[in-house]
Amino acid sequence: MAIPELEEGYKLTVGAKQTRLAIERGAAVKVFVAQDAEERVVEPILRLCSRLGLPVIEVPSMRELGKACGIQVGASSAAMVRK
């Protein structure tokens, strides 16, 4: 999975805590969530996105999302934020 939007003036936050903070600060423009992540981890993120009208892209696995983010481990979520 590639994230082509990153080439257009965005950076990426990785992990549930950083993703949630980016959403709460109003910096996130798009959120990615791994389908195999624990529900207790991603549910608060999904609720915030729903409430704020942020687009959520589901990724098949944490491993795939981590790889797309350029890290060697899985990631439950990530957010595209303005630089």
N, C-alpha and C positions, 0 to 999 in steps of 0.2 A: 504494500500500500504506500503510495506516495502522497504527500501533502503539498500540492503545487502552490497553494495560496501563500505558503511561507516565503516564496520568492517575491511576493508583491508587497513588501513592507510590514510583515508580521513576524512576531517571534512566538515561541511555544513555551508554555508552562506545562510541566509534567508531574503527574501524581495527584491524588485526590485533594490533599490539603492545598497545594498551590493552585489547582484548578478552581476550588471553591473560593479561595481568596481573590483570584482574578475576576470571577463572576461577581462577588460581593462588591468589589471596587469599581465595577462597571467597565473593566478593561477588556473582558473577553468578548470576542465577536462570533466565535464558533467553538463548540465543545465536542470532543471525541470521547466515547465511552466504550470500553471493552465489554462484549456480551458475556464473557465468562468471569467477570469481576464479581466479587461478593456484593450481594444486593445492599447490605448494610453500609457498604463503602460508597456506592454510586447513587443510592436513592436520594440522599440530600442534594446531590449535584443535579440530578434529574428534576427534582422539585423546584430548585432555584431556576433552572433553565426554563421550565414550563411557566413559572410565574413571571419571568422577565421576557419571555418570548425569544429566547436564544435558540438558534438551530443546534440540534444534537445529531452527530453522525455516529452510528453504531459500527464498531469494528469487531470482526469475529473473535479475536482473542487478545489477551493482555500481551502475549509475546509479540504479536503482529503490531500492536500499537507501540510497544516499546521500541521495536526495530524501526518503525516509521519515525519515531522521535529521536532516533540516533543513540539509543542507550542499549546496553547489553542485557538488560533484564526486562521483565514485563511491566506494563503500566496500566493501571485501572482506568485512568482518564488523563486527558490533556486538553488544553485550551489554546486557541489562537488568540493572541493579544496584539494590540497595536504597539509598535515600537516607540 
